Amino acid sequence: MKYQVNQDGYYGNYGGAFIPEALAPIIGQLQREYISIIEQEDFQKEMAQLLEDYVGRPTPLYFAKGLSEKYSTKVYLKREDLCHTGAHKINNTIGQILLAKRLGKNKIVAETGAGQHGVATATVCALMGMECIVYMGALDIERQAPNVARMKMLGAEVRPAESGAKTLKEAVDEALLYWIENPDDTFYLIGSAVGPHPYPDMVSRFQSIISKEIRKQLLAKEGREEPDYVVACVGGGSNAVGAFYHFLENEQVKLIVAEGGGEGADSPKTAATSFVGKEGVLHGSKTLFMQDEQGEPLEAYSVSAGLDYPGFGPLYAHMKELGRAEFFAIKDDEAMNAGLALCKVEGIIPAIESSHALAVLDQRKFKPEDVVVINLSGRGDKDLDNYRSYFNF
Ligand SMILES: *Cc1c(COP(=O)(O)O)cnc(C)c1O
């Protein structure tokens, strides 16, 4: 299994767990226990039930007739935008909160950048009756008022991170500090396929429901379980790994990653990690990320809040090294236009993150008989202000 973590939590040369001494006992326990807990029958049953009745799974695999005609190939959209709360993130937060419960924790701490992960976390905490503390950069709190309001309505406590640039990095630091000080009753719920082992693998397993459903749905629609291509956007990599998971080891299925190119991979305003990232340790694992001479993470930029992360999960560094995926740096305007095109052709308003995946259709030719599955990671309601000011509606 080339694309699964080994015993030590590495995907090839990337991954591992680079953590402060104080976290070694709790992360060690998690490393030892997560697989056996996730594989228990009652865990699987509870998770499946919630995914069906609460999240609304399975999400449709929709044959996009308009897009298919436009690009002369067979395009299917995996409709994660139809999940409760509007994106794939809830697949993971449901899994992690069930795990936290079984580890005997009653409090959840999380960090959030634009607030999407904070909302998905606050949602499942309300559902499970758990206390929820979300750290968010003070600047982000100002910029993302609707998500702050959502978290508060859902009963979460939103704590501002006031140091440094007052954005995601500071929120991560403070959430980790809180965890170090409260290890016994608190679980740290990470929102993407990043962080120290076992988080990237754990998040991948929880999101793998996406490709499990794709196989079954494609069999019914095309008479085969495997598409020719799967396309997904990558911020940290959770929706993409979900869409890729059951195809990773089968190299007949080609994988395509769309990153936030911002103003271009050759400009300083970008989030295109695979083009400009260098090796190093970010958020507890060895991966590629955009860094300065001293190895400090640079601020990433993308029009999409979910993609403006300076690195990506260790699996993507490994895939890059082995050539397992094609990487595209999609520029802001290419994504915005692809998003608007989907509205006109299919009547679906996508999240700007997902618009990056859609833009691959403009940049790469597919054959008429190719089956191309695009993961539509979320819906665009949260991005209306952004679309509106961009297109002057
Ligand atoms: C958060 C988010 C992303 C980016 O996160 P990944 O972990 O890379 O999936 C992509 N799409 C949507 C809709 C999001 O909310």
The ligand as an SDF file (V2000), in Angstrom:
LIG
                    3D

 15 15  0  0  0  0  0  0  0  0999 V2000
  -12.5560   23.9760    3.8780 C   0  0  0  0  0  0  0  0  0  0  0  0
  -12.9790   23.7670    2.4830 C   0  0  0  0  0  0  0  0  0  0  0  0
  -12.0790   23.3000    1.4970 C   0  0  0  0  0  0  0  0  0  0  0  0
  -10.6080   23.1150    1.7310 C   0  0  0  0  0  0  0  0  0  0  0  0
  -10.2700   22.1800    2.6980 O   0  0  0  0  0  0  0  0  0  0  0  0
   -9.7320   20.7160    2.3220 P   0  0  0  0  0  0  0  0  0  0  0  0
   -9.3520   20.1520    3.6490 O   0  0  0  0  0  0  0  0  0  0  0  0
   -8.5780   20.8710    1.4070 O   0  0  0  0  0  0  0  0  0  0  0  0
  -10.8580   19.9870    1.6840 O   0  0  0  0  0  0  0  0  0  0  0  0
  -12.5610   23.0380    0.2160 C   0  0  0  0  0  0  0  0  0  0  0  0
  -13.8580   23.2530   -0.0960 N   0  0  0  0  0  0  0  0  0  0  0  0
  -14.7550   23.7150    0.8190 C   0  0  0  0  0  0  0  0  0  0  0  0
  -16.1510   23.9250    0.4030 C   0  0  0  0  0  0  0  0  0  0  0  0
  -14.3320   23.9880    2.1350 C   0  0  0  0  0  0  0  0  0  0  0  0
  -15.2250   24.4410    3.0200 O   0  0  0  0  0  0  0  0  0  0  0  0
  1  2  1  0
  2  3  1  0
  2 14  2  0
  3  4  1  0
  3 10  2  0
  4  5  1  0
  5  6  1  0
  6  7  2  0
  6  8  1  0
  6  9  1  0
 10 11  1  0
 11 12  2  0
 12 13  1  0
 12 14  1  0
 14 15  1  0
M  END
$$$$
